[in-house]
């Protein structure tokens, strides 16, 4: 089913499968007010959109970080009203940045369970090109921080060559930004004791991640707008 605007919607079973949780969990979160009510379609069937899925993934990420249900409720209630799926994804990315790298070795069945869908051989190759999974014998090393993002990208019509090139660009520029920022902050904390340095690092980590994500989103929106409007990219020079 799709909405009047053409946006696809999910039943509660589909929403639970995409998020990798049970229907009972979805209903529990809804009764606590953590998920907004669904749109009611024909035969009184509830339909959920991208914002529901993004919010559910944020809740699961907060739980993964060890937050209690009461703390999650406080966190969500402090967020601005009407956040889009993209805004919620930014929030989740910031939360995920608090955690150390999480790589696990799982079998194919467990990988598909966590992905919330069946994965064909082509899907596995694309996830491998994104750096999400790495096969080893009869199991897979899985980057859990990238898994859900990678699964979403499976439905985007991009070739493996483009995915690999995009990943290379992102890694190179992210490392360059991280290096420049570390040099900037290093001078600021050089005269402080070790405890102050740790405290500053703990506070700055999520803030810097959110700043980078927000800046990148705005820059990408500007580039796409110029591209779609037929305007030349910044820095392009005419020859004549």
C-alpha positions as CSV (number, residue, x, y, z in Angstrom):
1,X,0.0,0.0,0.0
2,X,1.1,3.6,-0.6
3,X,-0.1,6.9,0.7
4,X,-1.7,9.6,-1.4
5,X,1.8,11.1,-1.9
6,X,3.0,7.8,-3.3
7,X,5.1,6.9,-0.1
8,X,5.1,3.2,0.6
9,X,3.6,2.1,3.9
10,X,4.1,-1.0,6.0
11,X,1.8,-3.2,8.0
12,X,2.8,-3.8,11.6
13,X,4.2,-7.2,10.6
14,X,6.3,-5.7,7.8
15,X,7.4,-2.9,10.2
16,X,8.6,-5.4,12.8
17,X,10.4,-7.5,10.2
18,X,12.2,-4.4,8.7
19,X,13.3,-3.3,12.2
20,X,14.3,-6.8,13.3
21,X,11.9,-6.8,16.3
22,X,8.7,-8.6,17.1
23,X,5.1,-7.3,16.6
24,X,4.7,-7.5,20.3
25,X,7.6,-5.1,20.8
26,X,6.2,-2.6,18.3
27,X,2.8,-2.7,20.1
28,X,4.5,-2.3,23.5
29,X,6.4,0.8,22.3
30,X,3.2,2.2,20.8
31,X,1.3,1.8,24.1
32,X,4.1,3.7,25.9
33,X,3.8,6.6,23.4
34,X,7.2,6.0,21.9
35,X,5.7,5.4,18.4
36,X,3.0,7.7,16.9
37,X,-0.2,6.0,15.9
38,X,-0.4,4.5,12.4
39,X,-2.6,5.7,9.6
40,X,-5.8,3.6,9.5
41,X,-6.6,2.2,6.1
42,X,-9.4,0.0,4.7
43,X,-10.7,-2.7,7.1
44,X,-9.2,-0.8,10.0
45,X,-5.7,-2.0,9.2
46,X,-2.9,0.2,10.5
47,X,-0.2,1.4,8.1
48,X,3.2,2.7,9.2
49,X,5.6,5.0,7.3
50,X,9.3,5.7,7.1
51,X,9.2,7.8,10.2
52,X,7.9,4.9,12.3
53,X,10.7,2.7,11.1
54,X,13.3,5.3,11.7
55,X,11.9,6.0,15.2
56,X,11.8,2.3,16.0
57,X,15.4,1.9,14.9
58,X,16.4,4.8,17.1
59,X,14.7,3.2,20.1
60,X,16.5,-0.1,19.4
61,X,19.8,1.8,19.2
62,X,19.2,3.5,22.5
63,X,18.4,0.2,24.1
64,X,21.6,-1.2,22.6
65,X,23.5,1.5,24.3
66,X,22.1,0.3,27.7
67,X,19.5,3.0,28.3
68,X,16.5,2.1,30.4
69,X,13.0,2.4,29.1
70,X,12.5,5.5,31.3
71,X,15.6,7.1,29.9
72,X,14.6,6.3,26.3
73,X,11.2,8.0,27.0
74,X,12.9,11.1,28.3
75,X,15.3,11.2,25.3
76,X,12.5,10.9,22.8
77,X,10.2,13.4,24.5
78,X,13.0,16.0,24.3
79,X,13.3,15.7,20.6
80,X,11.5,18.3,18.4
81,X,8.1,17.3,17.2
82,X,7.5,16.3,13.6
83,X,11.1,15.0,12.9
84,X,11.4,13.3,9.5
85,X,12.8,9.9,8.9
86,X,16.1,11.6,7.8
87,X,16.3,13.6,11.0
88,X,15.6,10.5,13.1
89,X,18.4,8.7,11.2
90,X,20.8,11.5,12.1
91,X,19.8,11.1,15.8
92,X,20.4,7.4,15.5
93,X,23.8,7.9,13.9
94,X,24.8,10.2,16.7
95,X,23.7,7.7,19.3
96,X,25.6,4.9,17.6
97,X,28.8,7.0,17.6
98,X,28.8,6.7,21.4
99,X,29.5,3.0,21.2
100,X,32.7,1.2,20.4
101,X,33.0,-0.7,17.1
102,X,30.6,-3.7,17.1
103,X,31.7,-6.5,14.8
104,X,30.2,-10.0,15.3
105,X,30.7,-13.3,13.5
106,X,27.3,-14.9,12.6
107,X,25.9,-17.5,10.3
108,X,23.7,-16.7,7.2
109,X,20.4,-17.4,9.1
110,X,21.3,-15.0,12.0
111,X,22.5,-12.4,9.5
112,X,19.2,-12.5,7.7
113,X,17.3,-12.3,11.0
114,X,19.2,-9.2,12.0
115,X,18.7,-7.7,8.6
116,X,15.0,-8.3,8.8
117,X,14.8,-9.9,5.3
118,X,16.1,-12.7,3.1
119,X,19.4,-11.9,1.5
120,X,20.3,-13.3,-1.9
121,X,23.8,-13.8,-3.3
122,X,23.7,-10.4,-5.1
123,X,22.6,-8.8,-1.8
124,X,25.6,-10.3,0.0
125,X,28.0,-9.1,-2.7
126,X,26.6,-5.6,-2.4
127,X,26.8,-5.7,1.4
128,X,30.4,-6.8,1.0
129,X,31.2,-3.9,-1.4
130,X,29.8,-1.5,1.3
131,X,32.1,-3.0,3.9
132,X,29.1,-4.3,6.0
133,X,29.9,-8.0,5.8
134,X,33.0,-10.0,5.2
135,X,32.6,-13.8,4.5
136,X,34.8,-16.3,6.3
137,X,34.3,-20.0,5.7
138,X,30.6,-20.7,6.5
139,X,30.1,-17.4,8.5
140,X,30.2,-13.7,8.1
141,X,31.9,-10.8,10.0
142,X,29.2,-8.2,10.3
143,X,29.6,-4.5,11.2
144,X,26.4,-4.1,13.2
145,X,26.7,-0.3,13.1
146,X,26.4,-0.4,9.3
147,X,24.0,-3.4,8.8
148,X,20.7,-1.6,8.8
149,X,22.0,1.2,6.6
150,X,23.5,-1.3,4.2
151,X,20.2,-3.3,4.0
152,X,18.3,-0.1,3.1
153,X,20.8,0.7,0.4
154,X,20.1,-2.7,-1.2
155,X,17.0,-1.2,-2.7
156,X,18.8,1.8,-4.1
157,X,19.6,1.2,-7.9
158,X,23.3,1.7,-7.7
159,X,26.0,-0.5,-9.2
160,X,28.6,-2.2,-7.0
161,X,31.3,-0.1,-8.7
162,X,29.5,3.2,-7.7
163,X,28.9,1.8,-4.1
164,X,32.6,1.0,-3.7
165,X,33.7,4.3,-5.2
166,X,31.3,6.2,-2.9
167,X,32.6,4.3,0.2
168,X,36.2,5.2,-0.8
169,X,35.4,8.9,-1.1
170,X,33.5,8.9,2.3
171,X,36.4,7.1,4.1
172,X,39.1,9.3,2.6
173,X,37.3,12.6,3.4
174,X,36.1,11.4,6.8
175,X,39.6,10.5,7.8
176,X,40.9,13.8,6.6
177,X,38.2,15.7,8.6
178,X,38.9,13.6,11.7
179,X,42.7,14.3,11.4
180,X,42.2,18.1,11.0
181,X,39.8,18.2,14.0
182,X,42.1,16.1,16.2
183,X,44.9,18.6,15.5
184,X,42.6,21.5,16.4
185,X,41.4,19.9,19.6
186,X,44.8,18.6,20.6
187,X,46.2,22.1,21.1
188,X,43.2,23.0,23.2
189,X,43.7,20.1,25.7
190,X,47.5,19.8,25.7
191,X,47.8,21.7,29.0
192,X,44.9,19.9,30.8
193,X,45.2,16.8,33.0
194,X,44.1,13.4,31.8
195,X,40.7,13.4,33.4
196,X,39.8,16.7,31.7
197,X,40.9,15.3,28.4
198,X,38.7,12.2,28.8
199,X,35.7,14.3,29.9
200,X,36.1,16.7,26.9
201,X,36.4,13.7,24.5
202,X,33.3,12.1,25.8
203,X,31.3,15.3,25.4
204,X,32.7,16.3,22.0
205,X,32.4,12.9,20.3
206,X,28.6,12.9,19.7
207,X,28.6,16.7,19.1
208,X,31.2,16.5,16.4
209,X,29.5,13.5,14.7
210,X,26.2,15.4,14.7
211,X,27.9,18.5,13.3
212,X,29.5,16.5,10.5
213,X,26.3,14.8,9.6
214,X,24.3,18.0,9.6
215,X,26.9,19.8,7.5
216,X,27.2,16.9,5.1
217,X,23.4,16.7,4.7
218,X,23.1,20.4,3.9
219,X,26.0,20.3,1.4
220,X,24.6,17.2,-0.3
221,X,21.2,18.9,-0.6
222,X,22.8,21.9,-2.2
223,X,24.7,19.7,-4.7
224,X,21.6,17.8,-5.6
225,X,19.6,20.9,-6.0
226,X,22.3,22.4,-8.4
227,X,22.4,19.1,-10.3
228,X,18.6,18.8,-10.7
229,X,18.3,22.5,-11.6
230,X,21.0,22.1,-14.2
231,X,23.3,24.6,-12.6
232,X,27.0,24.1,-12.9
233,X,28.8,22.8,-9.9
234,X,30.7,25.3,-7.8
235,X,34.2,25.8,-8.9
236,X,33.5,24.9,-12.6
237,X,34.9,27.3,-15.1
238,X,33.7,28.0,-18.6
239,X,36.0,27.6,-21.6
240,X,35.6,29.9,-24.5
